[in-house]
Amino acid sequence: MSAEQEKIIRPMANFPPSIWGDQFLVISINIHIICIPYTMSAEQEKIIRPIANFPPCIWGDQFLVYDQMKQEEKNATEQVVEELKHEVRKTFANLYVEAEHANLLKLVDSIQRLGIGYYFEEEIDKALQHVYDAYGDKWNGGCISLWFRLMRQKGFFVSCDIMNNYKDNDGAFKEKFANDVEEMLNLYEATFLRVPGEVILEDALTFTRARLDNMAKDPECFNNMFSTEIQRALKQPIRKRLPRLEAIHYIPFYQQQASHNKSLLKLAKLGFELLQLLHKKELSQLSKWWKAFDVPKNYPYARNRLVECYFWAQGVYFEPEYSQSRIFLAKTLAVATILDDTYDAYGIYEELMILTEAIERWSTECLDMLPEYMKQVYQMVLDLDNDMEEFMSKNGKAHHLIYWKEAMKEYIGSYMAEAKWRKEGYTPTPEEHTSVALISCGYKFLLITSLVGMGDIITDESFKWALAFPPLVKASCTLCRFQDDIVTHKEEQERNHVASSVECYVKEFDFSEEHVIDLFIKKVESAWADMNLESLVCKDVPMPLIMRVINFARVIEVLYKYQDNFTHVKEELQYHVKSLLIDSMSK
Ligand SMILES: CC(C)=CCC/C(C)=C/CC/C(C)=C/COP(=O)(O)OP(=O)(O)O
């Protein structure tokens, strides 16, 4: 409404308008950059940065070089491996008769746990399909739990009704099983393949966990070779274990069993060593790439975690065929760590806005607008794309990187949203927080990263599927976000950090912190059940893609289950890295 219409006489002065237009919008940013040269300390700048004082890298330069096997020795080993594979294939062929079906399952289980499933993918697929075709849900060949676990692991949605065999007429679990360590272990392991609502498996978990716990405490059990197995299982069931770490433990356990297959054992050891050579080579290549960035000097505020990032990528896929993708994933993780700490533990809001804008525009032209200290990390981001493009072009799949960039932009956008909340001191509602935090956990972006370069099995459709955030991907992000917040929120809140999901829940519902943590532990468990369900029902999604999601979740179980092993690298992770990348299997 105009002043006249309102009948109000305003004391209008008709001052001349501003003569400057928007020109200082840009200049003010430049002035800001000039005012904050990287070398200036936070006090000099009068800017309080949310510095975290992360521990330095513990590995030094040891992975830059590695002991290579002489070519003749390598050729000879490869020759032996081929012969042993041939022998194992013959073993498969002998187990197709009905009376041997349980042994066929045992062979598959041993091969997978020995870490050489990738040698026999066709044979394993054929064997499990054969069993499924012969019995459907009505398996009657013994080893019920093993059958159930193997079938579900492979994507056959077999019914859990078969578990009623473990119960007596009153619906209680039969006592005769309770003292059978092997059966208890098998049933316990099978329960981790449950999908939401499978009460019989939830009950079986409670039952077996209590029994196994008692067995582990029983001194008589300590001479039993199953004692270590029980303790390992209680700490981490097979479903949640990384296959390569499982192989390291299972090989000696398998060797102790009187009935072990000598060819298989030898193959597992040689196969482990050959692959270890490739992994050492990859890490050496990555170490050279990383050293050039001089992270301790250029990004002293950030976690310098190349080796841990390689461990992460190797957890997602260890097979030789994924070498190029694994390297790309490890590089992306290492750069993502610097970015996470730039957003969370050093950058101030105005700088982060510029970085976010630059990533959105994705161009070297943006380098000039960035604060000095951000230029290199920005160039690292652009180079990830450039380097991988060269490899992808050879296979006519360079356009897959467009999806990767889209995922990266979404991920960085979520970091920016958190930076805004931090600046405003705003504690979001759990709902608001989740919508951002499931992206900022990085697992959607990293899953998409992991698909780049995986070969023909991954198509445009695979990327579109993952970008649409389907339940399988969402479940893995849920697991990642809540498990991470359970173990990191205390340390984060000691500095100026955005509220984690723990603080959001405490504030919104007035719950105690302990109660929220219990709630989150349940959320993580149900995310596993959701992932199990999705891996069984997403029939259009290729199994190698589903396995990436599962392996990403398994890495969280190793790195974040009890503490933040990624930031604070203690004995357990050091032991894993050494046994995977330094120690020889034959020692
Ligand atoms: C959240 C999580 C486990 C992410 C995994 C994927 C990812 C991006 C890995 C790179 C390293 C990293 C940022 C770890 C989490 O740090 P943090 O605990 O400081 O993560 P936050 O800043 O999101 O809390």
The ligand as a MOL file (V3000), in Angstrom:
LIG
                    3D

  0  0  0     0  0            999 V3000
M  V30 BEGIN CTAB
M  V30 COUNTS 24 23 0 0 0
M  V30 BEGIN ATOM
M  V30 1 C 31.5730 -40.2840 9.8090 0
M  V30 2 C 32.4380 -41.3120 9.2130 0
M  V30 3 C 32.8280 -42.4500 10.0470 0
M  V30 4 C 32.7560 -41.1420 7.9220 0
M  V30 5 C 33.3290 -42.1500 7.0920 0
M  V30 6 C 33.6120 -41.7340 5.7110 0
M  V30 7 C 34.6710 -40.6850 5.5400 0
M  V30 8 C 34.2550 -39.4060 4.9730 0
M  V30 9 C 35.9280 -40.9540 5.8550 0
M  V30 10 C 37.0360 -39.9920 5.7490 0
M  V30 11 C 37.6040 -39.7650 7.1040 0
M  V30 12 C 36.6060 -39.1900 8.0300 0
M  V30 13 C 36.0560 -37.8830 7.6920 0
M  V30 14 C 36.2550 -39.8450 9.1250 0
M  V30 15 C 35.2230 -39.3840 10.1030 0
M  V30 16 O 35.6230 -38.3050 10.8750 0
M  V30 17 P 34.6510 -37.7120 11.9940 0
M  V30 18 O 34.3890 -38.7600 13.0230 0
M  V30 19 O 35.2350 -36.4300 12.4410 0
M  V30 20 O 33.3340 -37.4670 11.1440 0
M  V30 21 P 32.2390 -36.3380 11.3630 0
M  V30 22 O 32.9730 -35.0480 11.1930 0
M  V30 23 O 31.2390 -36.5480 10.2690 0
M  V30 24 O 31.6960 -36.5310 12.7230 0
M  V30 END ATOM
M  V30 BEGIN BOND
M  V30 1 1 1 2
M  V30 2 1 2 3
M  V30 3 2 2 4
M  V30 4 1 4 5
M  V30 5 1 5 6
M  V30 6 1 6 7
M  V30 7 1 7 8
M  V30 8 2 7 9
M  V30 9 1 9 10
M  V30 10 1 10 11
M  V30 11 1 11 12
M  V30 12 1 12 13
M  V30 13 2 12 14
M  V30 14 1 14 15
M  V30 15 1 15 16
M  V30 16 1 16 17
M  V30 17 2 17 18
M  V30 18 1 17 19
M  V30 19 1 17 20
M  V30 20 1 20 21
M  V30 21 2 21 22
M  V30 22 1 21 23
M  V30 23 1 21 24
M  V30 END BOND
M  V30 END CTAB
M  END
